[in-house]
Amino acid sequence: MRHVIIGSGPAGVVAAETLRKDDPAAEITMLCGEGEPPYARMAIPYLLKGDIDEAGTYIRKDPRHYERLRISLVQARAQAVNTSARTVDIGNGRPLSFDRLLIATGSRPSRERIPGIDLPGVRTCWTLDDARAILANARPGTRIVQMGAGFVGCIIMEGLLSRGVDLTILVRSGYMVRRMMNPTASGLIQQWCEAKGVKILTRTQPKGLGLNGDALRVDLGEGRSLLADIYLSVVGVDPNLDFLSGSGIEIGQGVIVDANLQSNVPGVYAAGDVAESANVLTAKRDLNAIQPNAVEQGRIAALNMAGRPVRFKGGFVFNVLTTLGLASSSFGEWQGVPGGESAEVLDASRYRYLNLQFDGDRLVGANCVGFSEHIGALRGLIEGRLRLGIWKRRLMDDPAQVMPAYLSAASAV
Ligand SMILES: Cc1cc2nc3c(=O)[nH]c(=O)nc-3n(C[C@H](O)[C@H](O)[C@H](O)COP(=O)(O)OP(=O)(O)OC[C@H]3O[C@@H](n4cnc5c(N)ncnc54)[C@H](O)[C@@H]3O)c2cc1C
């Protein structure tokens, strides 16, 4: 059996290891698209801070790990997939044949469509190569203008500030981390960042970038502009799908997969950021671009590829973020559901906030700032769709009682 895995992030690596365990005789080839050993993007903030070196970002630390498991790493990018011939074109005239294929190509930063976006000094922060460029150029006093304050935009701030840079964040909407936080939670995060010396301009979007001597001029419109040594564009991500055009593999927002993580083409699977799969709460399909999802989907896809039918129980949207030391998290249907109820507690002076969203006597979503001790209980209650019974009313009165509510609900199952 020849297994080909396109992509060597967490989804690809866990899939390759699972395949080796379940199919000792199989041929396993994994394409690494960036000329790097398999690494975890989520380690990049620690690299920027200087807590780890580059090797610390590698998913497996033993340099002979893949060789020992007979996983062949090929430094090449998939250019196209031919699902009739069952081959992957890697651009060298020698297509790779497969019996089973896993698409684990993750996502890439969305590109801002503004004049000047190709100028030197414009970077994003997604790959090891991006991190190297930032480390080489970010020194005390370096002016960084960062467009975007989503999950990645927030998580990298600590590493940037630790280098002594002068950081200005532009936020298109009125709110930081708008896709995971309600306005109250977002406002607390903004206040926290401003108290640490970050300048934040909301409702601001550059019209274009130009040169001003050695610096970049960021044109904000209406005669306003900022000078920057580095312009960091972190405005969201899109799945890596281009090479699949014409392959017959069904694409929606990502590669559409069924409960076994198989695409519409038998024997072709997808896992991780690139896969569009069912959500455990809504039963609708969505992308879920977080590492725990990639790891779990890599494992499940591989079991299916090895001939052991296993169903993915469905994705669960939860994000745990640390912004300059302030912990925040968002779970499930944090914006609430039609006809649902909500309860919240706020202590703005201590940067503590908890908002709970209910559907009947089930908790379906939450936003937290500073309540990191509740993360496990919240996840258990929401992902497990546990009935709260009398604890619903108690949580409405005092949302901070999440832990006893979870213990009671879990023991009743
Ligand atoms: C700075 C940063 C911090 C983050 N922090 C967190 C965090 O704290 N928690 C969290 O849950 N998530 C975090 N994430 C998100 C997390 O890294 C992703 O969800 C995760 O990497 C997804 O894993 P994946 O294997 O699906 O994709 P990726 O890790 O993106 O791996 C995809 C692989 O496919 C390769 N590839 C792409 N196209 C091709 C091609 N055509 N041919 C061959 N190879 C190709 C890529 O080079 C890469 O090796 C962070 C991301 C960033 C950038």
The ligand as a Tripos MOL2 file, in Angstrom:
@<TRIPOS>MOLECULE
LIG
   53    58     1     0     0
SMALL
NO_CHARGES

@<TRIPOS>ATOM
      1 C1          2.1590   32.1460   14.8050 C.3       1 LIG1
      2 C2          1.0990   31.0800   14.9500 C.ar      1 LIG1
      3 C3          0.6830   30.7050   16.2190 C.ar      1 LIG1
      4 C4         -0.3030   29.7430   16.3710 C.ar      1 LIG1
      5 N1         -0.6980   29.3980   17.6320 N.ar      1 LIG1
      6 C5         -1.6170   28.4320   17.7970 C.ar      1 LIG1
      7 C6         -2.0190   28.0420   19.0980 C.ar      1 LIG1
      8 O1         -1.5630   28.5780   20.1170 O.2       1 LIG1
      9 N2         -2.9510   27.0590   19.2200 N.ar      1 LIG1
     10 C7         -3.4910   26.4440   18.1170 C.ar      1 LIG1
     11 O2         -4.3170   25.5370   18.2750 O.2       1 LIG1
     12 N3         -3.1390   26.7950   16.8590 N.ar      1 LIG1
     13 C8         -2.2130   27.7790   16.6820 C.ar      1 LIG1
     14 N4         -1.8500   28.1420   15.4060 N.ar      1 LIG1
     15 C9         -2.5220   27.4880   14.2600 C.3       1 LIG1
     16 C10        -1.8820   26.1050   13.9930 C.3       1 LIG1
     17 O3         -0.5270   26.2890   13.7760 O.3       1 LIG1
     18 C11        -2.5500   25.4240   12.8080 C.3       1 LIG1
     19 O4         -3.9180   25.1910   13.0850 O.3       1 LIG1
     20 C12        -1.8630   24.0910   12.5150 C.3       1 LIG1
     21 O5         -0.5450   24.3030   12.1060 O.3       1 LIG1
     22 C13        -2.5970   23.3070   11.4350 C.3       1 LIG1
     23 O6         -1.8950   22.1510   11.1500 O.3       1 LIG1
     24 P1         -1.9500   21.5150    9.6860 P.3       1 LIG1
     25 O7         -1.0870   20.3110    9.7420 O.co2     1 LIG1
     26 O8         -3.3560   21.3700    9.2580 O.co2     1 LIG1
     27 O9         -1.3410   22.6320    8.7320 O.3       1 LIG1
     28 P2          0.1280   23.3740    8.7200 P.3       1 LIG1
     29 O10         0.7570   23.3350   10.0550 O.co2     1 LIG1
     30 O11        -0.1280   24.6620    8.0640 O.co2     1 LIG1
     31 O12         0.9580   22.4260    7.7810 O.3       1 LIG1
     32 C14         0.7000   22.3540    6.4020 C.3       1 LIG1
     33 C15         1.9190   21.8200    5.6990 C.3       1 LIG1
     34 O13         1.6060   21.6360    4.3150 O.3       1 LIG1
     35 C16         2.6510   22.2010    3.5290 C.3       1 LIG1
     36 N5          2.1150   22.5210    2.2170 N.ar      1 LIG1
     37 C17         1.2160   23.4600    1.8530 C.ar      1 LIG1
     38 N6          0.9670   23.3980    0.5340 N.ar      1 LIG1
     39 C18         1.7300   22.3790    0.0420 C.ar      1 LIG1
     40 C19         1.9040   21.8050   -1.2460 C.ar      1 LIG1
     41 N7          1.2430   22.2390   -2.3200 N.pl3     1 LIG1
     42 N8          2.7720   20.7620   -1.3780 N.ar      1 LIG1
     43 C20         3.4380   20.2850   -0.2960 C.ar      1 LIG1
     44 N9          3.2940   20.7700    0.9510 N.ar      1 LIG1
     45 C21         2.4440   21.8160    1.1130 C.ar      1 LIG1
     46 C22         3.1190   23.3920    4.3390 C.3       1 LIG1
     47 O14         4.3960   23.7940    3.9250 O.3       1 LIG1
     48 C23         3.1100   22.7720    5.7440 C.3       1 LIG1
     49 O15         4.2420   21.9910    5.9710 O.3       1 LIG1
     50 C24        -0.8700   29.1120   15.2170 C.ar      1 LIG1
     51 C25        -0.4400   29.4870   13.9340 C.ar      1 LIG1
     52 C26         0.5250   30.4620   13.8070 C.ar      1 LIG1
     53 C27         0.9990   30.8700   12.4310 C.3       1 LIG1
@<TRIPOS>BOND
     1     1     2 1
     2     2     3 ar
     3     2    52 ar
     4     3     4 ar
     5     4     5 ar
     6     4    50 ar
     7     5     6 ar
     8     6     7 ar
     9     6    13 1
    10     7     8 2
    11     7     9 ar
    12     9    10 ar
    13    10    11 2
    14    10    12 ar
    15    12    13 ar
    16    13    14 ar
    17    14    15 1
    18    14    50 ar
    19    15    16 1
    20    16    17 1
    21    16    18 1
    22    18    19 1
    23    18    20 1
    24    20    21 1
    25    20    22 1
    26    22    23 1
    27    23    24 1
    28    24    25 2
    29    24    26 1
    30    24    27 1
    31    27    28 1
    32    28    29 2
    33    28    30 1
    34    28    31 1
    35    31    32 1
    36    32    33 1
    37    33    34 1
    38    33    48 1
    39    34    35 1
    40    35    36 1
    41    35    46 1
    42    36    37 ar
    43    36    45 ar
    44    37    38 ar
    45    38    39 ar
    46    39    40 ar
    47    39    45 ar
    48    40    41 1
    49    40    42 ar
    50    42    43 ar
    51    43    44 ar
    52    44    45 ar
    53    46    47 1
    54    46    48 1
    55    48    49 1
    56    50    51 ar
    57    51    52 ar
    58    52    53 1
@<TRIPOS>SUBSTRUCTURE
     1 LIG1         1 GROUP 0 **** ****
